[in-house]
Structures are given as C-alpha cells and as structure tokens.
Amino acid sequence: MVNELADQGLAVRTLDLDDKRRNIITITPAGRQRLAELDSALSGVQEDLFSALSEEERDQLVALLTRVAATQAGLSGGPPRRPDFDLSDAAFAQWLRKNL
C-alpha cells in the first residue's frame, strides 16, 4: 500500500537515520489534497446514508457505537490508533457526531 501511495506521489518514504530498520512515511501536499477530496466525498455519502435519522436518532446511534467501540477496545487491546483518534475520551463520540 505504501508503495502505491509513493508511486502516485501521495506519500514519501525516507530511511530513519536513527534506526536503519525503519522507514518514515510522510504524506505529501498532493496526498493531503487527495485526502481532503476523499473526506468530502465520504461526508456526502454519510449524509445520504443517515438522512433517514433524526438528530436525536443520530445522537443515540453515536452513543451506542461509542459503547460498542469502547467494549471492543477493552477486549482486543483497542483498534490501531492515529494521533487524532482516541477512544479514551470524548474524541470518538465527537468524531462520530461530526461524521453521522
């Protein structure tokens, strides 16, 4: 996957000078642009998908999904984490509310 992103100019792989066994993967400006395009497309799809739910129903769905995700995090050691994605506080619920 990283090779494909690099081949498309969306990411750059550089050798970690402190640990030659590792590579540092960095998103390029073109990668950030593509990510913004995908985020916009996803928002439209999500809006269509959840348009049948009222605001109250969306809030209820967020609460239920937050409980499910928190339970899974406790059972499996948690999902792969990104720096801006943390189930330990309200960030996950806030992310769901923004995206539902």
HELIX and SHEET records of a PDB file:
HELIX    1   1 VAL A    2  ASP A    7  1                                   6    
HELIX    2   2 PRO A   29  LEU A   49  1                                  21    
HELIX    3   3 GLU A   55  SER A   76  1                                  22    
HELIX    4   4 ALA A   91  ASN A   99  1                                   9    
SHEET    1   A 2 ALA A  11  LEU A  15  0                                        
SHEET    2   A 2 ASN A  23  ILE A  27 -1                                        
END                                                                             
